[in-house]
Amino acid sequence: MNTLPVYCFGISYRTADERIRNRISVAPADIPALVKKITGENEIDGAVVLSTCNRTEIYFTDREPESLTGESEKNERIQNIFSRLDSALCSFTHTDIHEIRRYLRYYSGISAVEHLLNVATSLDSLNLGENEILGQLNRAYTLAHNAGFTDFYLNQMFQQAQHYAKKIRVRAGFSNTAVSYSTLVCNEITTFMSANGITSPRIMLIGATGQLGSTILKTLKNRNFGEITVTSRNHHDSGEQTCGNGNTIAYGERYGHLKATDVLISVTASPHYTITYNECLRELVSGKPYLFIDLCVPRDIDPDLGKIAGLTLRDYSYFAGIIEKHRRLRSIKADAVADDIRTGAMEIHNYISEKISRRKTGRIAPAYVMENRYGSQASVLNGRTGPTFTGQRHAEV
């Protein structure tokens, strides 16, 4: 079988603890610079960087010379590229490659496609069955594509993976049983209200415009908890635009608003604390109960605040523990669709290979298959989706 020149490497919660993942994570604003660095310094045609709380991975394609025919030559080439790319990632994140390399995992060809499909379906997530990963993948792919750093292989692989992932998730019943971070946050607020006799908590949300932050905001509003205040770094934002019937304050005013806050939630991509100990301590009301929720890696809220009497701090690790319990409950459903993952990866692989074969034999126009990584778009980006599973067993997916 012809193996596609698609590859992936990175770390996840499966191989590295939170401390290591923090060190090698890449902020969304820094991803374009990283992609430019690795595509400019290496013989690769495209790259997509996925960096979340639980993983940092780079998917890329090899610009393999046609003169390279021997398997040993190809293997040596890709090993050299892997070595240069993981060194570039560590250099970019200011980490020691010799310390990090033992946590890295590498995938090539159909194994890379299968890994992407496992990620997209959330079968490789700490929160098995979670919904957020599809949005995170789409955002990572869109960012790379809009910057001109995806080629035909990456475009097809990511589009097909999302198409298949949605079907597999339905088959597994994840849409009915998944526990999201936004749901867990609301449950934690409900528990806090009950324990402290609060009927209408005043909530401040930092990071409401991000992927997870906007989801949490929507869920909070649907629960009708009470007054919601969001912070904004853009003075043009209004409360009506951002928070419906709630309030919007400037990010710099967050500490002064603590006296009128019961629950503080921070979920940003900031590389530094959004809430620090000394500044926060000056504004807290003595004896007043507070609930602080930090869903970020790296942390948003100074962990020493959790030592203050009356202040309950719930961080990412706390919610990850709850999610792990739900993960075990859903593991049986995941086992039931394991074959669908393998079959789906094979069909995606063959689907792309067939398109390449047709191009080489002149049966379709070259523009249909290949995109210029510097901006031109071919018709594969018109929203068309790939085939459904073949065979009687997979027809229902």
C-alpha positions in Angstrom: 0.0 0.0 0.0 1.3 3.5 -0.9 1.9 5.4 2.3 1.0 9.0 2.4 3.8 11.5 3.4 1.8 12.7 6.5 3.4 12.7 9.9 2.7 13.8 13.5 4.7 14.1 16.7 4.1 15.6 20.1 3.3 15.0 23.7 0.0 14.5 25.6 -1.3 13.7 29.0 -0.5 10.0 28.2 3.2 10.6 28.1 3.8 13.8 30.2 2.5 15.3 33.4 1.1 18.8 33.7 4.5 20.3 34.5 6.0 19.0 31.3 3.0 19.9 29.2 3.1 23.4 30.6 6.6 23.9 29.4 6.1 22.8 25.9 2.7 24.3 25.3 2.3 27.0 22.6 0.0 30.0 23.0 -2.4 30.6 20.0 -0.8 33.9 19.3 2.6 32.2 18.9 1.5 29.3 16.7 1.9 31.2 13.3 5.5 32.1 14.3 6.2 28.5 15.1 4.7 27.2 11.9 6.8 29.7 9.9 9.9 28.6 11.7 9.5 24.9 11.1 8.2 25.2 7.5 10.9 27.7 6.6 13.8 25.8 8.0 12.8 22.3 6.9 11.8 20.5 3.7 8.1 20.2 4.6 5.1 21.4 2.7 2.7 22.2 5.5 2.1 22.1 9.2 -0.7 22.3 11.7 0.0 22.9 15.4 -2.5 21.7 18.0 -1.8 22.9 21.5 -4.4 22.4 24.3 -4.3 21.7 28.0 -3.7 18.0 27.4 -1.5 17.9 24.3 0.9 19.8 22.0 1.2 18.1 18.6 2.5 19.1 15.1 1.0 17.5 12.0 3.1 18.0 8.9 3.8 16.7 5.3 7.1 15.8 3.8 8.3 17.4 0.6 9.9 14.1 -0.5 12.1 14.2 -3.6 10.9 12.0 -6.5 14.5 10.6 -6.7 14.1 9.1 -3.3 12.9 5.5 -4.0 14.5 3.2 -1.4 12.7 2.6 1.9 15.9 3.0 3.9 16.5 6.4 2.3 13.0 7.5 3.0 13.1 6.3 6.6 16.4 8.1 7.2 15.0 11.2 5.7 11.9 11.3 7.8 13.9 10.5 11.0 16.1 13.4 10.3 13.1 15.7 9.8 11.5 14.4 13.0 14.7 15.2 14.8 15.0 18.7 13.4 11.3 19.5 14.1 11.3 18.3 17.7 14.5 20.3 18.3 12.8 23.4 16.7 9.7 23.0 19.0 11.9 22.7 22.1 14.0 25.7 21.0 10.8 27.7 20.4 9.4 26.9 23.8 12.8 27.2 25.6 12.9 23.6 26.8 15.7 21.1 26.8 15.3 18.6 23.9 17.2 15.9 25.8 14.7 16.2 28.7 11.6 16.4 26.5 12.4 13.9 23.8 11.6 10.9 26.0 8.0 12.2 26.2 7.5 12.7 22.5 5.6 10.2 20.3 5.9 9.9 16.5 3.4 8.8 13.8 3.8 8.4 10.1 1.5 7.6 7.2 -1.7 5.8 8.1 -0.6 5.7 11.7 -0.7 9.6 11.7 -4.2 9.5 10.1 -5.4 7.0 12.7 -3.9 9.1 15.5 -5.7 12.2 14.2 -8.9 10.3 14.1 -8.5 9.1 17.6 -7.9 12.7 18.7 -10.8 14.1 16.7 -13.3 11.5 18.2 -12.0 12.3 21.7 -10.9 8.6 22.1 -7.5 10.0 22.9 -8.7 12.7 25.3 -8.4 12.7 29.0 -12.1 13.5 29.0 -13.2 10.6 26.9 -16.2 11.7 24.8 -15.7 15.5 25.3 -16.9 17.9 22.8 -14.3 20.6 22.9 -11.6 18.8 20.9 -13.4 19.0 17.6 -13.6 22.8 17.9 -9.9 23.0 19.0 -8.8 20.9 16.0 -10.9 23.0 13.6 -9.4 26.2 15.0 -5.8 24.8 14.7 -6.4 23.7 11.1 -8.2 27.0 10.1 -5.4 29.0 11.6 -2.8 27.1 9.6 -4.8 27.1 6.4 -5.6 30.8 6.6 -1.9 31.5 7.0 -1.1 29.5 3.9 0.6 26.6 5.7 -1.5 23.6 4.7 -1.2 21.6 1.5 -3.5 19.1 -0.2 -2.6 16.3 2.2 -3.3 18.3 5.4 -6.5 19.8 4.0 -7.9 16.4 3.1 -6.7 14.7 6.2 -8.2 17.2 8.6 -11.4 17.7 6.7 -12.0 13.9 6.4 -11.0 13.3 10.0 -13.6 15.7 11.3 -16.2 14.3 8.9 -15.6 10.7 10.1 -15.2 11.8 13.8 -18.7 13.2 13.9 -20.1 9.9 12.7 -18.1 7.8 15.1 -19.1 10.0 18.0 -22.7 9.4 17.1 -22.2 5.7 16.9 -20.5 5.7 20.3 -23.2 7.8 21.9 -20.7 10.4 23.1 -23.1 13.3 22.3 -25.5 11.9 24.9 -23.0 11.0 27.7 -20.1 13.4 27.3 -19.3 15.6 30.3 -17.9 19.0 29.3 -15.8 21.5 31.3 -18.6 24.0 31.1 -21.0 21.5 32.6 -18.6 20.7 35.4 -18.0 24.4 36.1 -21.8 24.9 36.5 -22.1 21.9 38.8 -19.3 23.3 41.0 -21.1 26.7 41.2 -24.3 24.9 42.2 -22.5 23.1 45.0 -20.9 26.3 46.2 -24.3 28.1 46.2 -25.8 25.3 48.3 -23.0 25.2 50.8 -23.0 29.0 51.4 -26.7 29.8 51.1 -26.3 31.8 47.9 -29.3 32.0 45.6 -28.0 34.3 42.9 -24.2 34.3 42.6 -22.3 37.2 41.1 -19.9 35.7 38.5 -16.9 37.3 36.9 -15.4 35.5 33.8 -12.0 36.3 32.5 -11.4 35.0 28.9 -15.0 35.0 27.7 -14.1 35.5 24.0 -12.0 32.3 23.8 -13.2 28.9 22.6 -13.8 27.4 26.0 -14.6 30.8 27.7 -17.4 31.5 25.2 -18.8 28.0 25.8 -18.8 28.5 29.5 -20.4 31.9 29.2 -23.2 30.5 27.1 -23.8 27.6 29.6 -23.8 30.0 32.5 -26.4 32.2 30.9 -28.6 29.1 30.1 -28.5 28.1 33.7 -29.7 31.6 34.8 -27.3 31.8 37.7 -27.4 35.5 38.2 -25.4 38.5 37.2 -22.4 37.7 35.0 -19.5 40.1 34.4 -16.9 39.5 31.8 -13.5 41.3 31.3 -12.5 42.8 28.0 -9.1 44.0 26.7 -10.9 45.8 23.9 -12.6 49.0 25.0 -14.9 48.8 21.9 -16.7 45.7 23.4 -20.0 46.4 25.1 -21.8 44.4 27.7 -24.6 43.7 25.2 -22.3 42.4 22.6 -20.3 40.1 24.9 -22.6 39.1 27.7 -26.2 39.7 26.9 -27.8 41.1 30.0 -24.6 41.0 32.0 -21.7 43.6 32.4 -18.4 44.1 30.7 -15.5 45.7 32.5 -12.0 46.5 31.3 -9.5 43.7 32.1 -7.5 46.2 34.3 -10.5 46.7 36.6 -10.8 43.0 37.5 -9.3 43.3 41.0 -11.5 46.2 41.9 -14.6 44.2 41.0 -13.8 41.3 43.4 -15.8 42.9 46.2 -18.9 42.5 44.0 -18.0 38.9 43.0 -18.8 35.5 44.4 -17.4 33.3 41.7 -14.4 34.1 39.6 -13.6 32.0 36.5 -10.5 32.4 34.4 -9.9 30.6 31.2 -7.4 32.4 29.0 -4.4 31.6 26.8 -2.2 34.0 28.9 1.4 32.9 29.6 1.3 34.6 33.0 -1.1 34.8 35.9 -4.3 36.8 35.4 -5.0 36.8 39.1 -2.0 37.2 41.5 -1.8 36.7 45.2 -0.9 40.1 46.6 -3.1 42.1 44.2 -6.1 39.8 44.9 -5.6 39.7 48.7 -5.9 43.5 48.9 -9.4 43.4 47.4 -11.0 40.3 49.0 -13.7 40.9 51.6 -12.7 39.2 54.9 -14.9 36.3 55.9 -16.8 36.3 52.5 -16.9 32.9 50.7 -15.4 32.9 47.2 -15.2 30.2 44.5 -12.2 30.6 42.1 -12.1 28.4 39.1 -8.9 28.1 36.9 -9.2 25.9 33.8 -5.9 26.8 32.3 -2.5 25.2 31.6 -0.3 27.1 32.4 -2.3 28.3 35.4 -4.2 31.6 35.3 -4.7 32.0 39.1 -2.0 32.0 41.7 -2.4 28.6 43.5 -1.4 30.2 46.9 -4.9 31.8 46.9 -6.3 28.4 47.6 -4.8 28.7 51.1 -6.9 31.7 52.1 -9.8 30.8 54.5 -13.2 30.9 52.9 -11.7 30.8 49.3 -12.2 27.6 47.4 -9.9 27.2 44.4 -10.7 24.6 41.8 -8.0 24.2 39.1 -7.6 22.2 36.0 -6.3 19.1 37.8 -9.4 19.0 40.0 -11.7 18.9 37.0 -9.4 16.4 35.2 -9.9 14.0 38.2 -13.7 14.2 37.8 -13.5 13.7 34.1 -11.3 10.6 34.6 -14.1 9.0 36.6 -16.5 9.6 33.7 -13.9 8.4 31.3 -13.9 5.0 32.9 -17.7 4.8 32.6 -17.5 5.5 28.9 -14.5 3.3 28.1 -16.8 0.4 27.1 -18.4 2.5 24.5 -15.0 3.6 23.2 -14.0 -0.1 22.8 -17.1 -0.7 20.7 -15.9 1.8 18.0 -12.2 1.0 18.0 -12.6 -0.9 14.8 -14.4 2.1 13.2 -11.3 4.2 14.0 -9.0 1.8 12.2 -11.4 1.4 9.3 -12.0 5.1 9.0 -8.2 5.8 9.0 -7.8 3.3 6.2 -10.6 4.8 4.1 -9.3 8.3 4.6 -5.8 7.1 3.6 -7.1 5.3 0.5 -9.4 8.2 -0.4 -6.5 10.6 -0.5 -4.2 8.1 -2.3 -6.8 7.6 -5.0 -7.0 11.4 -5.6 -3.2 11.5 -6.0 -3.3 8.5 -8.3 -5.9 10.2 -10.5 -3.8 13.3 -10.7 -0.8 11.4 -11.8 -2.7 9.5 -14.5 -4.3 12.8 -15.7 -7.9 11.7 -14.8 -8.5 14.9 -12.8 -7.1 18.4 -13.1 -4.0 19.1 -11.0 -5.7 22.1 -9.5 -8.2 19.9 -7.9 -5.6 18.0 -5.9 -2.8 20.4 -5.1 -2.9 23.7 -3.3 -0.1 26.2 -3.2 0.9 26.6 0.4 1.2 30.4 0.0 -2.5 31.0 -0.5 -4.2 29.7 -3.7 -7.2 27.4 -3.0 -8.3 24.4 -5.1 -11.8 23.0 -5.2 -11.2 20.5 -2.4 -11.9 23.4 0.0 -15.5 23.9 -1.2 -16.9 22.0 1.7 -17.2 18.6 0.1 -17.0 15.7 2.5 -15.5 12.2 2.1 -17.1 8.8 1.9 -19.0 7.1 4.6 -17.7 3.8 6.0 -17.9 1.0 3.5 -19.3 -2.4 4.3 -22.5 -3.5 5.9 -21.2 -3.1 9.5 -20.3 0.6 9.0 -23.3 1.7 6.9 -25.1 2.9 10.0 -22.3 5.2 11.1 
